[in-house]
Structures are given as C-alpha cells and as structure tokens.
Amino acid sequence: MLSATALAGAPMADLIDRHRPLMHAPAAEVFAVADRLGRRLEPFDAFEPRAYLPESPERSGRRRRTG
C-alpha cells in the first residue's frame, strides 16, 4: 500500500478508503504469493488478511454485489 499511495498528496488511509477495489488488487496479489510460499498472514486490529485470498467468502460476496 505504501508504494501504491506514495505519489499521492493524501493520507494512505484516506486513499485506501476512497479506492478500495483498486487497492484490493495489489493486496490480493501479495497475499496469494505469501500463501503459495507457505507464509501465514497475521490479522491485526480490524484487518483480516484472509479476506483478500481468492477463495474467501468475503471476496466472493463482494464480487456478486458489484458485478
């Protein structure tokens, strides 16, 4: 997310909130690679990394609602 928002003149959290579908793509790609390498992603605060994996119910539901 730092790289994706580095050139913008707004706080990273604001950009992520305003462009959530766009930010989902790089996060999902990084998390898929971590999963393939056997790395366990750690949740923190309100962040749940499993929601970004392709087989997650959260992601499937999001696709059905918007597509």
N, C-alpha and C positions, 0 to 999 in steps of 0.2 A: 504494500500500500504506500510505503514511503516513496518508492520510485514512481508509482502511478500518479502521485499528487505533488511531486517535487517542484514542478514548474508553475503551479497554480498559486495565486495570491490569496488563498483562503485556508482556514484550518483543515487539517486532514479529516477530522471527524465530520465537519460540515460537508465536505466533498463526497465522502462515502455515503452519508445520508441522502444527499441530493442525487447521487448517481449509483445507487445500489446495484442495479442489474449490470452496469458496466464494471463495477468493482468486483462483482461476483466472479467474473471470468478469470482474472489473474489469480484470485484466491483459490478457486476450484482447481486450476492447473497445478499450482504449487502443492496443494493438499493431495492431489492424485499422485503426484510424483513421490511425495513423502510416504503415502500409503504403499505404493509399489516397492519402495525401499525398506518397508517394514518399520517405519518411524511412527511412533504413537503421538498423535496431536493432543495437546493438553487444553482443555477448556479453562477459561478464566473469566471472572465477572459474569457478564451476560453473554459472552461469546461462546458459541458451541461449534467447534470446527467440523464435527460430523455433518452438519447441515450443508456443508459445501461439497461433500462427496457425491458423485453421480447417482449412487443408489439410495440417497437419503430421502425419507418421506417428505421432509420439509421442502426439498428442492423439487421433487415430483409435483407436490401440491402447488408450488409457486408457478411451475410451468403450465399446469392445467388452468389456473386462474387467469394468467396473462395471455395464453396462446390460444 
